[in-house]
Amino acid sequence: MARIELENLSKAYGDFHAAQGINLDIADGEFITLLGPSGCGKTTTLRMVAGFIEPTGGSIRIDGKDVTARAPWERSTGLVFQNYALFPHMTVAQNVAFGLEMRKVPKAETEEKVVSALQLVRLDHLADRYPRQLSGGQQQRVALARALAFRPDVLLLDEPLSNLDAKLRTEVRLEIRSLQQRLGLTTIMVTHDQEEALTMADRLVVMNEGRIQQTGTQRELYDRPANAFVASFVGRSTFINGRFKDGLLVTDGGLEIAVGKRLSGSGMMALRPERVSVSSAPVDGAPNCFPGKVEFVSFLGGMTDVHINLQGGDTIVAQIMNREDEEAALKRGDSVYVSWPPATTVFAAANAV
């Protein structure tokens, strides 16, 4: 069992708080992703769990044991660094064996575990090669094998895919997720890549300015973001400012938008692009139906992003499925109507920051 409990975990450097008040309960075998922009505190939090950064306050428990003051090698955690940190003068097998040797594991057992770890990542046939003779994806898997060689209870991943190209990232993240599920490892991964977080994790932890903003499943964060930051960071949103009155958001340009909830005062709403419909004529009975002009079109393969300027200067983004009929494609300057049901408003708050 490897339940992880972080209680009021904090790290300060003088007056700067890299992480503050982190409370998180991670179940045995769960895959958690810490997601946020650079400098939000996610890597600091991960390295406190690993034992490479000493917390200013709070506690870390793994399997019910307080490990806050323990050295990294005294915790059953395996860490994969962002740059892999492979020794160039060592072979693949020697790199994987390094952590075991530091833990004084007997030679015969070390050799057995190295073979087993390389078999897990399907690199046992490259045991005698050096890092410079490997591709980026292979180097990443060597780093993963090294972290798994001593069979840790917890796997920690610090942006492990950031050095790979887009196609390879897709392949390797599926390999990591499959391996994690097969081994039942409790895993924490740090990333700023939304797609990685959405496709790999059981739960997401969105961080900003050293604090947790929201924790939940992908659908919970996407459909019910806790604040404007989460709405902007998880998925894509169009934000519209105005003043709430009688269930409407009245924009500076005079649009009256039904938002599905009664609020008062100034604030903002957010809307997901794929929930906006675009038509050449008004939609009968639609509560939010406004005319506009297409100002920018971006072809994305199966989808097209359409930026539409509405009355009063607000711009809304719609994402529509592409059709085979090229003549039907929207162009810059086209007059259109946009519409969406109030219930699809993903976020609305008065005095939102």
N, C-alpha and C positions, 0 to 999 in steps of 0.2 A: 504493500500500500504506500502511496506517495501523495497524500493530500498536502497542499501547500496553503499556509495561512499567513497573510501579510496583515499586520495590525498597526495602524497609524505610522507606517514606515515613512521616514523622512531623511533627506540629505540636504545640508546647507553648506555653502562655501562662502563664509562671511555673511554678507547680507543677501546673497543670492540663494534662493531655494530651488534646487534642481528637481527635487521631488518632495511633496509634502502631503501628509495625511493619507497615504495610500492604504486602503483597506480592500483586501481581495481574498476570496476563498475559492481555491481551485481544487476540483474533485480529482480523485485518483483516476488516471488515464485520460484526463481532459486535455484538449488542445486549446490553449488560450493565445490570442494575438494581442499584443500591445500596439495600438495604432495611433499615429499622430505625426505632426510636422517635426522637422528638426528642432532640437532644443526643448521638446515638450516634457522630457524626463523619462521616456520609455527605456532607453539604454541604461540610464542610471539605475532604474528600478531593477532591470534584469541583472546588472552586475552586482547589485546588493544581494540578490538571491544567490548568485554564483559565489559570493564571498570576496570579490575583487574590489569592492567599495564598501567601506565601513559606514553603516547608517549613523546619522546624527541622533535619531530617535526611533522608537517603535521596535517591533520584533518580527522575526521570520521563523516560522515553524514548518518543518517537513516531517510528515508522518507523526505529528504530535510532539516532536522534539524541537526545542528551541536551539536553532543553529546560528543565531544572530552574531555571536562572537567567535564562531568556529572558522578555521582557515578553509580555503577552497577545497583542498584535498581531504578535508575531514567531513565534507558534505557529499552525498551521493548524487552529484550533479555533473552532467557532461555539457560543456559549452562549445558551440561552433561559432568561431569569430567571423566577422564580416569579411576580412581579407584572408580567411582560412588559416593564416599563421603556420604554414607548413615549413619545415626546415629544408632548405634547398640542397644541403649536402647529405641528406638522409634519403634512403629509398622509401617507397610507399610503406613497406612493412615496418621499417624502422620508425617512421613517423607515427604509425598507428601504435607501435609498441612503447613509445616514449612515456605516455602517461602511466602505463602499467609498471614500467621500470622505476618511475619516480615513487610509485606506491609500494615498491619492494616486492612485487609479485614474483614468485619463483619463475625461472627461465622456461621450464617446460610448460607451465600454465600460461605464461605470456605468449609463447608461440601458438598454443592452441587457441587462445582468445583472439590473437591477431588474425589467424586464418578464418575464424568464425565471423569476426567483424567485417573482413573484406568480402566474405561470401554474402553477407547481408546486403552489401551495396554493390554486389556483382563486379568486384574488382580484384578477386583473388588471382586472376591471370596476369595482373600488372604489379604484383608484389615487389618485383626487383627493379622497377623503373623509378626514375627521379621526378620530382614535381615538374621540372621544366619540360619533361617528355609527355606531359599529360595535357588534355584540353581543360578548359575552365570548368566544365561540368564534372570531369573526372577528379579534378583537384577538390571540388566541393564535396564529392562523395568520400574522398580520403579523409577530409576534415570531419565528416559525419561519422565515418568508421572509427576514427580516433576517439571521438566523444562517446561512442557506444561500446568501445572495446572492454571497458571494465564493468559493463552492464549497470549503468547508473539507474537510479529510481526516477530522476528528473532530467529531461533534455532541454537545454536552453539554446535558442537560435537567435543570433544577433544579425539581422538583415542578411541571411545566408545566401540570398539569390541576387543581391544588388549588382554583383560583378558579371552576371551572365546576360547574354542577349535575350531578346523577348521570347523567341521560340524555345530556347533552352530553359528559360525560367519556367515556362508552362510545363515542360516535361519533368523537370527536377522537382517542382513543388508537388506534383502528383506522386512522385516516388517517395518523397519525404512523408507525405500524408499517409500513403499506403503502409510504409514501414512503421510509422508511429502507431497506427491502428493495430498492425500485426503484433507489435511488441507490447502494446498497452501502456506506453510511456506517458506519464504526465509531462506535458510540453508547454513551454512559454516561448513564443516567437515575437521578436521586435520587427516591425516594418512600418514604412510610411506609404506602402503601395496598397491602395484600396483593393485591387483585384486579388492580390495575394491573400489579404485578410479575409475577404469575402468567400474565397474558394477553399481555404485550408482550415479555418478555425471552427471549433464548436461554439465558442463565444468570443466576442470582441470587447476590448477594453480601450475606449477612446480617451486619449490624454491630451491636455494642453496646459502650458504654463505650470508644469509640475504637478497637476492635479488630475484625477480621474473625472471625466465629464459624464460618461455613461458606460454601463456594462450591460451586455445583452447579446442575444443571437443576431445574426445578420438581418433577419426580417424585422426584428424589434427596433434595431437602430435605423434601418432604412425607412420603415413605415411610421415609427413613432420616436423621432429624435427628441432628446430631452431639451435641447437648446439650439440656438442658431448656429453655433460652432459645429455641433454634430451634424446638423442638417446640411451644412456646407462641405463638411469633410468626408462624410460617408455618402457616396453617390453624388449626383449633380443636382443642383437646385437653382431655380430662378427666385430671387428675392425681390419683393415689392414692398415699398414703404408707404405709410399713410396713417390715417386716423380711424380707429374702430368706432362704429356706432350701429346699434341695433342689428348685430349679426353681420355687418358689412365692414369691409375695409375701403374707405374712401381715399383714393390717391390724390396727390397734388394736381394731377391732370384731370381730375373729375370722374374717374372710373369708380363705379360702385361694385365691389367684388364680394360675393357671398362666400364666407369662409367656413361655415358649418359650426361655428361656436360664437358665443356672445362675449365680447370683450369691450373695453372702453379705454380711451386714451390713444396716444400715438404708439406705433409699433410696426411690426412687419409680418409678412407671411412668406412661406416658401412652397414651391411647386416643383414636382419632378417633371422633366421634359417629356418622358414617354407617356405621361397622363394628359397631355395637352392635345386636343384634336384640332386639325387644320382643315378648313373647307373653303370652297369658292363662294359660298352663299351662307347667310345666317342659318343657324340651327334652330328650328321651331321649338319653343319651350325651354331652351337651354338657359339655366340661371346665370351662367357666366359666358357670355358670347359677345366678343368685341371685334371690331374691324381693325385691320392693321396692314402694314406694307412689309414685304420681305426685304430685309436689308443685307442678309448674308446667308449663304447656303454652303454646307460642308458635307461632301459625300464620304460616307464611312463604310462602304461596302454594302452590307445588308440593311443599313440604316442611313438616314440623312438628318443632320442637325439643321434646323431652320430658325434663324434669328428674326423675330418679327417685332417691328416698332409699333406700339399701340398709341392711342390718344394720350396726349400729355407728356410723351417722351419716354414712357416705360418700355423696356424691351423684354420680351419673353422668348424663351427657347423651347421649341418643340422638337421631339425626335420621332420621325415617322418611318415606317417600313418602306423600302424601295420596291417598286413594281417594274415589270419588264417593259411597260410602255414608257419609253423615254420622253415622248411628247407630253406626258402628264407631269413630268418633273417640274418642281417649282423653281423659279428664277428670281434673281434680284429685281426688285421693283414691282413684283406681282402684288395685286390687292387680294387679301384673304380675310377669313374670319377664324379666330381661335375660340375654343370653348373647353370647359372642364367642369365636372360636378363639384360642388362645395366639399363633399366628403373626401375628395382626393387631395385637398390641401394638407401637405405633409407636416407643416409646422405653422403656428400662428401665435404671437405673443405680444402683449402690450409692453411698451418700454423695453423691447428686446435689445440686447447689446450684441 
